[in-house]
Amino acid sequence: MRLQFLGSGDAFGSGGRFNTCMLVESATTRFLLDCGASSLIAMKQFGVSPDSIETILITHYHVDHFGGLPYFILDAQFSKRSTPLTIAGPPGLRSLLPQAMDLFFPRSSKIPQKFEIRILELEPRVQTVVNDLAVTPYVVSTEHVAASLSFALRVETEGRILTYSGDADWCDELAEAARGADLFVCEAYFYEKAIRYHLNLSTLEKHLTEIHPRRLILTHMNNDMLARGSTISHEMAYDGKVVDF
């Protein structure tokens, strides 16, 4: 399995980084974890063909995790994509995606597509097979997004387990999602400052013994974390970073 961080930043471009977006490749499929507003730009900068993406998994409906979908879909239409696309996310996806498209590009959701778009709304703690992926969402916040839930995603394929925290409060659900994962990609927004709906590194470190991931990579860091990079012992993401696991 290979993961590339197309975007490792927060909502505000800290460190000049792109919004959250990860490309994951297995022997049988390529998929994205989140698709923030800048993701199409990042894909083209790193030479990733959007047409090669079969599945997009969304953790929650903030623009830095979800806002790239209208651009992705319109680009696919203009480039004459024919490959089916599956988009899966928390409850509300079927209504929120066309709303976002029409807000950004009026009436764009009404344009017939020349490729099939399959929309799946994931249910908490229910494993769903999404193409070649076994995806189990865990609720890590019920208030971070007004319209829906915020998920951590545990993805299993080819005997490997990848967990991504999304934007998370520390909770037992996050520990369960990440426990024993081959790769745990976790936000560390601040070093120790506690704010609602986001995880800081100090809190994460207190709970790592409950998780035992085989590999941990920190992402979604603001300037507070980025400025401490040389003093942090954990592996940290950056745009373009490639990881085999």
WOJO-V30922 format. One record per residue. RES is the residue in one letter. NEAR is the number of other C-alpha atoms within 10 Angstrom. D_CENTER is the distance of its C-alpha to the mean C-alpha in whole Angstrom. Layout:
res=RES near=NEAR d_center=D_CENTER
res=RES near=NEAR d_center=D_CENTER
This chain:
res=M near=15 d_center=16
res=R near=13 d_center=15
res=L near=22 d_center=12
res=Q near=21 d_center=12
res=F near=25 d_center=10
res=L near=33 d_center=11
res=G near=31 d_center=10
res=S near=28 d_center=10
res=G near=28 d_center=11
res=D near=24 d_center=12
res=A near=18 d_center=13
res=F near=13 d_center=16
res=G near=18 d_center=16
res=S near=18 d_center=17
res=G near=15 d_center=19
res=G near=11 d_center=19
res=R near=21 d_center=15
res=F near=27 d_center=13
res=N near=30 d_center=10
res=T near=28 d_center=6
res=C near=31 d_center=6
res=M near=28 d_center=6
res=L near=22 d_center=9
res=V near=21 d_center=11
res=E near=16 d_center=14
res=S near=15 d_center=17
res=A near=9 d_center=20
res=T near=10 d_center=20
res=T near=15 d_center=16
res=R near=17 d_center=14
res=F near=24 d_center=10
res=L near=23 d_center=7
res=L near=25 d_center=3
res=D near=30 d_center=3
res=C near=29 d_center=7
res=G near=29 d_center=8
res=A near=24 d_center=12
res=S near=24 d_center=13
res=S near=27 d_center=11
res=L near=23 d_center=14
res=I near=16 d_center=16
res=A near=21 d_center=14
res=M near=19 d_center=14
res=K near=12 d_center=18
res=Q near=11 d_center=19
res=F near=13 d_center=17
res=G near=9 d_center=19
res=V near=14 d_center=16
res=S near=10 d_center=18
res=P near=18 d_center=16
res=D near=16 d_center=18
res=S near=13 d_center=17
res=I near=19 d_center=14
res=E near=18 d_center=15
res=T near=23 d_center=12
res=I near=23 d_center=9
res=L near=25 d_center=7
res=I near=28 d_center=6
res=T near=27 d_center=6
res=H near=26 d_center=8
res=Y near=25 d_center=11
res=H near=17 d_center=11
res=V near=17 d_center=12
res=D near=24 d_center=9
res=H near=27 d_center=6
res=F near=27 d_center=8
res=G near=22 d_center=12
res=G near=23 d_center=11
res=L near=25 d_center=12
res=P near=24 d_center=16
res=Y near=19 d_center=16
res=F near=17 d_center=15
res=I near=21 d_center=17
res=L near=18 d_center=20
res=D near=15 d_center=20
res=A near=19 d_center=20
res=Q near=16 d_center=23
res=F near=10 d_center=25
res=S near=11 d_center=24
res=K near=13 d_center=26
res=R near=19 d_center=23
res=S near=13 d_center=24
res=T near=15 d_center=21
res=P near=14 d_center=20
res=L near=21 d_center=16
res=T near=18 d_center=15
res=I near=22 d_center=12
res=A near=22 d_center=11
res=G near=25 d_center=10
res=P near=24 d_center=12
res=P near=18 d_center=16
res=G near=16 d_center=17
res=L near=21 d_center=15
res=R near=16 d_center=18
res=S near=9 d_center=20
res=L near=14 d_center=17
res=L near=19 d_center=16
res=P near=18 d_center=20
res=Q near=17 d_center=20
res=A near=20 d_center=18
res=M near=21 d_center=19
res=D near=15 d_center=23
res=L near=13 d_center=22
res=F near=13 d_center=21
res=F near=13 d_center=23
res=P near=12 d_center=26
res=R near=12 d_center=27
res=S near=17 d_center=24
res=S near=18 d_center=23
res=K near=10 d_center=26
res=I near=9 d_center=27
res=P near=9 d_center=27
res=Q near=16 d_center=24
res=K near=14 d_center=26
res=F near=15 d_center=23
res=E near=13 d_center=22
res=I near=14 d_center=19
res=R near=12 d_center=18
res=I near=15 d_center=16
res=L near=18 d_center=16
res=E near=15 d_center=15
res=L near=24 d_center=14
res=E near=17 d_center=17
res=P near=17 d_center=16
res=R near=16 d_center=17
res=V near=12 d_center=18
res=Q near=16 d_center=17
res=T near=17 d_center=17
res=V near=13 d_center=17
res=V near=18 d_center=15
res=N near=14 d_center=17
res=D near=16 d_center=17
res=L near=19 d_center=15
res=A near=16 d_center=15
res=V near=24 d_center=13
res=T near=21 d_center=14
res=P near=27 d_center=12
res=Y near=27 d_center=13
res=V near=24 d_center=14
res=V near=27 d_center=14
res=S near=24 d_center=15
res=T near=15 d_center=17
res=E near=12 d_center=18
res=H near=19 d_center=15
res=V near=14 d_center=15
res=A near=10 d_center=18
res=A near=15 d_center=18
res=S near=17 d_center=16
res=L near=22 d_center=14
res=S near=31 d_center=11
res=F near=30 d_center=10
res=A near=28 d_center=9
res=L near=27 d_center=8
res=R near=26 d_center=11
res=V near=23 d_center=11
res=E near=19 d_center=15
res=T near=17 d_center=17
res=E near=12 d_center=20
res=G near=7 d_center=20
res=R near=13 d_center=17
res=I near=23 d_center=15
res=L near=24 d_center=11
res=T near=26 d_center=10
res=Y near=27 d_center=7
res=S near=30 d_center=8
res=G near=28 d_center=6
res=D near=27 d_center=9
res=A near=26 d_center=12
res=D near=24 d_center=16
res=W near=19 d_center=17
res=C near=12 d_center=19
res=D near=13 d_center=20
res=E near=19 d_center=17
res=L near=26 d_center=15
res=A near=22 d_center=17
res=E near=15 d_center=18
res=A near=27 d_center=14
res=A near=29 d_center=14
res=R near=21 d_center=18
res=G near=18 d_center=19
res=A near=23 d_center=16
res=D near=18 d_center=17
res=L near=23 d_center=14
res=F near=24 d_center=12
res=V near=23 d_center=9
res=C near=27 d_center=10
res=E near=27 d_center=11
res=A near=25 d_center=14
res=Y near=26 d_center=15
res=F near=21 d_center=19
res=Y near=21 d_center=21
res=E near=15 d_center=23
res=K near=13 d_center=23
res=A near=15 d_center=22
res=I near=11 d_center=20
res=R near=12 d_center=19
res=Y near=16 d_center=16
res=H near=21 d_center=15
res=L near=26 d_center=15
res=N near=22 d_center=18
res=L near=21 d_center=19
res=S near=14 d_center=22
res=T near=17 d_center=21
res=L near=19 d_center=19
res=E near=11 d_center=22
res=K near=9 d_center=24
res=H near=14 d_center=22
res=L near=14 d_center=21
res=T near=11 d_center=24
res=E near=14 d_center=23
res=I near=17 d_center=20
res=H near=16 d_center=21
res=P near=20 d_center=18
res=R near=14 d_center=20
res=R near=15 d_center=17
res=L near=20 d_center=15
res=I near=17 d_center=14
res=L near=20 d_center=13
res=T near=27 d_center=11
res=H near=30 d_center=10
res=M near=29 d_center=14
res=N near=21 d_center=17
res=N near=17 d_center=20
res=D near=14 d_center=22
res=M near=23 d_center=20
res=L near=18 d_center=20
res=A near=13 d_center=24
res=R near=10 d_center=24
res=G near=13 d_center=22
res=S near=8 d_center=26
res=T near=8 d_center=26
res=I near=13 d_center=23
res=S near=7 d_center=24
res=H near=13 d_center=20
res=E near=13 d_center=18
res=M near=21 d_center=16
res=A near=24 d_center=13
res=Y near=21 d_center=14
res=D near=21 d_center=14
res=G near=18 d_center=15
res=K near=14 d_center=15
res=V near=15 d_center=16
res=V near=14 d_center=16
res=D near=10 d_center=17
res=F near=12 d_center=17
